[in-house]
Amino acid sequence: MSTTAKALATTAHQLLNVTDVRQRIKVSVSTLYRWMDAGTFPKPLKLGDACVRWREEDLVAWIASKT
């Protein structure tokens, strides 16, 4: 696999923490969780007891659906 292909594959499956998500959409943590409870924001992947991550492609799709 070429270096470019590896970079694209890594980018396609980027996982974002809550800080990354907040920086991209400019809302508070409580707003994120309120939206998730209402079913209007993508739920994160639970990777451990205190570790959740959002798939970047889910966030990008959500943003695109709002514009």
N, CA, C and O atoms as CSV, one atom per row, in Angstrom:
chain,resi,resn,atom,element,x,y,z
A,1,MET,N,N,0.862,-1.177,0.000
A,1,MET,CA,C,0.000,0.000,0.000
A,1,MET,C,C,0.902,1.232,0.000
A,1,MET,O,O,1.852,1.319,0.779
A,2,SER,N,N,0.595,2.179,-0.881
A,2,SER,CA,C,1.401,3.392,-0.968
A,2,SER,C,C,1.179,4.282,0.245
A,2,SER,O,O,0.210,4.111,0.986
A,3,THR,N,N,2.076,5.224,0.440
A,3,THR,CA,C,1.960,6.166,1.557
A,3,THR,C,C,0.677,6.975,1.443
A,3,THR,O,O,0.011,7.220,2.449
A,4,THR,N,N,0.322,7.391,0.237
A,4,THR,CA,C,-0.896,8.160,0.024
A,4,THR,C,C,-2.126,7.329,0.361
A,4,THR,O,O,-3.052,7.828,1.000
A,5,ALA,N,N,-2.145,6.087,-0.053
A,5,ALA,CA,C,-3.274,5.204,0.246
A,5,ALA,C,C,-3.404,4.980,1.744
A,5,ALA,O,O,-4.515,4.955,2.274
A,6,LYS,N,N,-2.274,4.817,2.434
A,6,LYS,CA,C,-2.309,4.644,3.888
A,6,LYS,C,C,-2.871,5.894,4.565
A,6,LYS,O,O,-3.672,5.794,5.494
A,7,ALA,N,N,-2.452,7.062,4.098
A,7,ALA,CA,C,-2.937,8.316,4.682
A,7,ALA,C,C,-4.433,8.459,4.466
A,7,ALA,O,O,-5.150,8.879,5.374
A,8,LEU,N,N,-4.913,8.117,3.286
A,8,LEU,CA,C,-6.342,8.202,3.004
A,8,LEU,C,C,-7.125,7.204,3.842
A,8,LEU,O,O,-8.201,7.532,4.342
A,9,ALA,N,N,-6.612,6.004,4.003
A,9,ALA,CA,C,-7.293,4.989,4.804
A,9,ALA,C,C,-7.371,5.420,6.264
A,9,ALA,O,O,-8.396,5.218,6.916
A,10,THR,N,N,-6.303,6.010,6.778
A,10,THR,CA,C,-6.300,6.476,8.163
A,10,THR,C,C,-7.292,7.608,8.339
A,10,THR,O,O,-8.031,7.625,9.324
A,11,THR,N,N,-7.329,8.542,7.427
A,11,THR,CA,C,-8.231,9.681,7.502
A,11,THR,C,C,-9.683,9.240,7.421
A,11,THR,O,O,-10.545,9.818,8.084
A,12,ALA,N,N,-9.960,8.228,6.621
A,12,ALA,CA,C,-11.333,7.773,6.426
A,12,ALA,C,C,-11.936,7.191,7.696
A,12,ALA,O,O,-13.158,7.148,7.840
A,13,HIS,N,N,-11.095,6.744,8.614
A,13,HIS,CA,C,-11.594,6.093,9.820
A,13,HIS,C,C,-11.137,6.806,11.091
A,13,HIS,O,O,-10.863,6.173,12.110
A,14,GLN,N,N,-11.062,8.115,11.012
A,14,GLN,CA,C,-10.634,8.926,12.150
A,14,GLN,C,C,-11.662,8.856,13.271
A,14,GLN,O,O,-12.862,8.956,13.017
A,15,LEU,N,N,-11.207,8.687,14.497
A,15,LEU,CA,C,-12.083,8.705,15.660
A,15,LEU,C,C,-11.831,9.995,16.429
A,15,LEU,O,O,-10.684,10.381,16.656
A,16,LEU,N,N,-12.909,10.654,16.825
A,16,LEU,CA,C,-12.819,11.952,17.479
A,16,LEU,C,C,-13.289,11.861,18.923
A,16,LEU,O,O,-14.291,11.208,19.213
A,17,ASN,N,N,-12.569,12.514,19.827
A,17,ASN,CA,C,-13.033,12.567,21.208
A,17,ASN,C,C,-13.993,13.749,21.365
A,17,ASN,O,O,-14.218,14.501,20.417
A,18,VAL,N,N,-14.549,13.907,22.550
A,18,VAL,CA,C,-15.567,14.935,22.774
A,18,VAL,C,C,-15.002,16.337,22.531
A,18,VAL,O,O,-15.718,17.211,22.042
A,19,THR,N,N,-13.741,16.560,22.864
A,19,THR,CA,C,-13.125,17.865,22.622
A,19,THR,C,C,-13.040,18.161,21.136
A,19,THR,O,O,-13.331,19.276,20.703
A,20,ASP,N,N,-12.640,17.162,20.352
A,20,ASP,CA,C,-12.574,17.335,18.893
A,20,ASP,C,C,-13.949,17.680,18.319
A,20,ASP,O,O,-14.079,18.580,17.489
A,21,VAL,N,N,-14.970,16.953,18.772
A,21,VAL,CA,C,-16.333,17.184,18.284
A,21,VAL,C,C,-16.790,18.585,18.660
A,21,VAL,O,O,-17.332,19.307,17.824
A,22,ARG,N,N,-16.577,18.971,19.907
A,22,ARG,CA,C,-16.991,20.305,20.369
A,22,ARG,C,C,-16.305,21.412,19.573
A,22,ARG,O,O,-16.934,22.420,19.249
A,23,GLN,N,N,-15.023,21.236,19.256
A,23,GLN,CA,C,-14.299,22.244,18.497
A,23,GLN,C,C,-14.857,22.390,17.082
A,23,GLN,O,O,-14.859,23.487,16.522
A,24,ARG,N,N,-15.317,21.311,16.519
A,24,ARG,CA,C,-15.847,21.363,15.149
A,24,ARG,C,C,-17.232,21.976,15.064
A,24,ARG,O,O,-17.542,22.676,14.101
A,25,ILE,N,N,-18.083,21.717,16.076
A,25,ILE,CA,C,-19.454,22.220,15.959
A,25,ILE,C,C,-19.792,23.306,16.978
A,25,ILE,O,O,-20.905,23.832,16.980
A,26,LYS,N,N,-18.838,23.641,17.843
A,26,LYS,CA,C,-18.975,24.791,18.753
A,26,LYS,C,C,-20.194,24.710,19.676
A,26,LYS,O,O,-20.980,25.654,19.761
A,27,VAL,N,N,-20.345,23.582,20.363
A,27,VAL,CA,C,-21.409,23.438,21.364
A,27,VAL,C,C,-20.824,22.825,22.641
A,27,VAL,O,O,-19.715,22.290,22.632
A,28,SER,N,N,-21.575,22.909,23.720
A,28,SER,CA,C,-21.127,22.350,25.001
A,28,SER,C,C,-21.338,20.836,25.033
A,28,SER,O,O,-22.069,20.275,24.216
A,29,VAL,N,N,-20.685,20.199,25.985
A,29,VAL,CA,C,-20.847,18.758,26.183
A,29,VAL,C,C,-22.299,18.432,26.515
A,29,VAL,O,O,-22.852,17.454,26.011
A,30,SER,N,N,-22.915,19.257,27.368
A,30,SER,CA,C,-24.304,18.980,27.741
A,30,SER,C,C,-25.231,19.058,26.535
A,30,SER,O,O,-26.185,18.286,26.438
A,31,THR,N,N,-24.963,19.979,25.617
A,31,THR,CA,C,-25.764,20.063,24.389
A,31,THR,C,C,-25.580,18.816,23.539
A,31,THR,O,O,-26.552,18.284,23.002
A,32,LEU,N,N,-24.346,18.344,23.411
A,32,LEU,CA,C,-24.098,17.109,22.641
A,32,LEU,C,C,-24.926,15.951,23.195
A,32,LEU,O,O,-25.592,15.240,22.443
A,33,TYR,N,N,-24.878,15.767,24.519
A,33,TYR,CA,C,-25.594,14.645,25.118
A,33,TYR,C,C,-27.111,14.845,25.072
A,33,TYR,O,O,-27.859,13.873,24.969
A,34,ARG,N,N,-27.558,16.073,25.146
A,34,ARG,CA,C,-28.999,16.345,25.008
A,34,ARG,C,C,-29.449,15.978,23.593
A,34,ARG,O,O,-30.503,15.367,23.412
A,35,TRP,N,N,-28.652,16.352,22.593
A,35,TRP,CA,C,-28.982,16.009,21.203
A,35,TRP,C,C,-28.967,14.494,21.004
A,35,TRP,O,O,-29.827,13.952,20.311
A,36,MET,N,N,-27.995,13.811,21.606
A,36,MET,CA,C,-27.951,12.347,21.469
A,36,MET,C,C,-29.174,11.708,22.111
A,36,MET,O,O,-29.765,10.790,21.543
A,37,ASP,N,N,-29.555,12.187,23.289
A,37,ASP,CA,C,-30.749,11.653,23.958
A,37,ASP,C,C,-32.004,11.876,23.124
A,37,ASP,O,O,-32.922,11.057,23.139
A,38,ALA,N,N,-32.038,12.999,22.392
A,38,ALA,CA,C,-33.192,13.315,21.543
A,38,ALA,C,C,-33.137,12.581,20.206
A,38,ALA,O,O,-34.102,12.606,19.442
A,39,GLY,N,N,-32.001,11.922,19.920
A,39,GLY,CA,C,-31.857,11.198,18.656
A,39,GLY,C,C,-31.515,12.090,17.483
A,39,GLY,O,O,-31.694,11.691,16.332
A,40,THR,N,N,-31.022,13.298,17.753
A,40,THR,CA,C,-30.711,14.239,16.668
A,40,THR,C,C,-29.216,14.392,16.418
A,40,THR,O,O,-28.809,15.202,15.586
A,41,PHE,N,N,-28.402,13.629,17.125
A,41,PHE,CA,C,-26.948,13.675,16.946
A,41,PHE,C,C,-26.425,12.251,17.017
A,41,PHE,O,O,-26.942,11.444,17.790
A,42,PRO,N,N,-25.395,11.922,16.215
A,42,PRO,CA,C,-24.865,10.552,16.203
A,42,PRO,C,C,-24.367,10.110,17.578
A,42,PRO,O,O,-23.721,10.877,18.292
A,43,LYS,N,N,-24.668,8.888,17.929
A,43,LYS,CA,C,-24.166,8.316,19.179
A,43,LYS,C,C,-22.703,7.924,18.966
A,43,LYS,O,O,-22.319,7.528,17.866
A,44,PRO,N,N,-21.892,8.034,20.013
A,44,PRO,CA,C,-20.483,7.657,19.884
A,44,PRO,C,C,-20.291,6.149,20.016
A,44,PRO,O,O,-21.191,5.423,20.438
A,45,LEU,N,N,-19.111,5.706,19.649
A,45,LEU,CA,C,-18.699,4.326,19.902
A,45,LEU,C,C,-18.189,4.267,21.329
A,45,LEU,O,O,-17.423,5.137,21.744
A,46,LYS,N,N,-18.590,3.278,22.076
A,46,LYS,CA,C,-18.098,3.121,23.444
A,46,LYS,C,C,-16.913,2.167,23.405
A,46,LYS,O,O,-17.067,0.984,23.104
A,47,LEU,N,N,-15.726,2.690,23.714
A,47,LEU,CA,C,-14.506,1.902,23.640
A,47,LEU,C,C,-14.060,1.384,24.998
A,47,LEU,O,O,-13.144,0.566,25.080
A,48,GLY,N,N,-14.691,1.845,26.047
A,48,GLY,CA,C,-14.360,1.425,27.403
A,48,GLY,C,C,-15.322,2.074,28.369
A,48,GLY,O,O,-16.250,2.770,27.956
A,49,ASP,N,N,-15.111,1.854,29.649
A,49,ASP,CA,C,-16.010,2.410,30.656
A,49,ASP,C,C,-16.081,3.939,30.596
A,49,ASP,O,O,-17.151,4.520,30.781
A,50,ALA,N,N,-14.961,4.576,30.343
A,50,ALA,CA,C,-14.936,6.044,30.322
A,50,ALA,C,C,-14.333,6.569,29.019
A,50,ALA,O,O,-13.706,7.628,29.003
A,51,CYS,N,N,-14.524,5.831,27.940
A,51,CYS,CA,C,-13.919,6.218,26.665
A,51,CYS,C,C,-14.938,6.084,25.534
A,51,CYS,O,O,-15.359,4.981,25.184
A,52,VAL,N,N,-15.322,7.222,24.976
A,52,VAL,CA,C,-16.202,7.213,23.806
A,52,VAL,C,C,-15.544,8.019,22.697
A,52,VAL,O,O,-14.812,8.974,22.959
A,53,ARG,N,N,-15.810,7.625,21.459
A,53,ARG,CA,C,-15.280,8.323,20.289
A,53,ARG,C,C,-16.349,8.341,19.211
A,53,ARG,O,O,-17.129,7.399,19.071
A,54,TRP,N,N,-16.371,9.416,18.461
A,54,TRP,CA,C,-17.264,9.541,17.319
A,54,TRP,C,C,-16.474,9.275,16.057
A,54,TRP,O,O,-15.313,9.671,15.953
A,55,ARG,N,N,-17.088,8.611,15.104
A,55,ARG,CA,C,-16.469,8.440,13.790
A,55,ARG,C,C,-16.560,9.763,13.054
A,55,ARG,O,O,-17.623,10.381,12.992
A,56,GLU,N,N,-15.444,10.188,12.501
A,56,GLU,CA,C,-15.415,11.461,11.787
A,56,GLU,C,C,-16.425,11.477,10.648
A,56,GLU,O,O,-17.070,12.499,10.410
A,57,GLU,N,N,-16.570,10.364,9.946
A,57,GLU,CA,C,-17.507,10.332,8.826
A,57,GLU,C,C,-18.951,10.520,9.291
A,57,GLU,O,O,-19.762,11.090,8.562
A,58,ASP,N,N,-19.283,10.044,10.503
A,58,ASP,CA,C,-20.624,10.276,11.050
A,58,ASP,C,C,-20.848,11.755,11.338
A,58,ASP,O,O,-21.921,12.295,11.068
A,59,LEU,N,N,-19.816,12.410,11.894
A,59,LEU,CA,C,-19.932,13.831,12.194
A,59,LEU,C,C,-20.030,14.651,10.910
A,59,LEU,O,O,-20.837,15.577,10.822
A,60,VAL,N,N,-19.218,14.316,9.924
A,60,VAL,CA,C,-19.253,15.029,8.640
A,60,VAL,C,C,-20.632,14.875,7.992
A,60,VAL,O,O,-21.185,15.843,7.469
A,61,ALA,N,N,-21.181,13.672,8.026
A,61,ALA,CA,C,-22.519,13.442,7.449
A,61,ALA,C,C,-23.581,14.226,8.210
A,61,ALA,O,O,-24.497,14.778,7.601
A,62,TRP,N,N,-23.468,14.279,9.532
A,62,TRP,CA,C,-24.431,15.033,10.349
A,62,TRP,C,C,-24.366,16.513,10.004
A,62,TRP,O,O,-25.398,17.160,9.826
A,63,ILE,N,N,-23.148,17.051,9.910
A,63,ILE,CA,C,-22.975,18.464,9.548
A,63,ILE,C,C,-23.569,18.742,8.171
A,63,ILE,O,O,-24.255,19.745,7.975
A,64,ALA,N,N,-23.302,17.851,7.223
A,64,ALA,CA,C,-23.823,18.025,5.861
A,64,ALA,C,C,-25.346,17.996,5.849
A,64,ALA,O,O,-25.971,18.688,5.045
A,65,SER,N,N,-25.951,17.203,6.731
A,65,SER,CA,C,-27.414,17.119,6.767
A,65,SER,C,C,-28.042,18.380,7.342
A,65,SER,O,O,-29.233,18.623,7.148
A,66,LYS,N,N,-27.260,19.176,8.043
A,66,LYS,CA,C,-27.763,20.405,8.660
A,66,LYS,C,C,-27.609,21.628,7.763
A,66,LYS,O,O,-28.140,22.693,8.076
A,67,THR,N,N,-26.897,21.489,6.667
A,67,THR,CA,C,-26.666,22.644,5.785
A,67,THR,C,C,-27.482,22.546,4.524
A,67,THR,O,O,-27.410,23.431,3.672
